[in-house]
């Protein structure tokens, strides 16, 4: 993995992060956000995975239905954000659309994925901290604009 600061304005920094083959995408991006002290950011990415697990959130059961992709796939779109989680650390929320060899797609919340050959990510920080708070009635954590990061 390599990361480079490409902009540093009063409103926030922009980082380009390039993940290498074999790296676990979600864990690596979370570690980068924590190491850089990112308290709020948006992110986009393109690249490919050799395998991935995405999730569809079942509101009734308050849990993710896992959708396994056990083949090489293109990251057609990845979009998400970084906010301070209940543990006080930056946490990611990323959705992906994955393209398969037959032209079909799979998509959902990125749970885990192994990069192959690369994942190119742009993280753009915002000047304010955002807080993501667990919502027991929903079973998930959402950005809470009523709380400071």
URTA-V123943 format. One record per pair of residues at least 12 apart in sequence whose C-alpha atoms are under 6 Angstrom apart, sorted by the first residue. I is the first residue (numbers start at 0). J is the second residue. If there is no record, write none. Layout:
i:j
I:J
I:J
This chain:
i:j
0:17
0:18
0:19
1:16
1:17
2:15
2:16
3:15
10:126
11:124
11:125
11:126
12:124
13:122
13:123
14:121
14:122
15:120
15:121
16:119
16:120
17:118
17:119
18:117
18:118
19:117
20:114
20:115
20:116
20:117
21:113
21:114
22:113
22:114
23:112
23:113
24:112
25:111
33:89
38:82
38:83
38:89
38:128
39:81
39:82
39:124
39:125
39:128
39:129
40:80
40:81
40:123
40:124
40:125
41:79
41:80
41:122
41:123
42:78
42:79
42:80
42:121
42:122
43:77
43:78
43:120
43:121
44:77
44:119
44:120
45:74
45:76
45:118
45:119
46:74
46:117
46:118
46:119
47:72
47:73
47:74
47:115
48:71
48:72
48:113
48:114
48:115
49:70
49:71
49:113
49:115
50:68
50:69
50:70
50:112
50:113
51:68
51:111
51:112
52:66
52:67
52:110
52:111
53:65
53:66
53:107
53:108
53:109
53:110
54:66
54:107
54:108
55:107
61:138
72:97
72:98
72:99
73:97
73:98
74:97
75:96
75:97
76:95
76:96
77:94
77:95
78:93
78:94
79:92
79:93
80:92
82:129
82:130
82:131
83:130
83:131
83:148
84:131
85:132
93:108
93:109
94:107
94:108
94:109
95:107
128:148
129:148
130:142
130:143
130:148
131:143
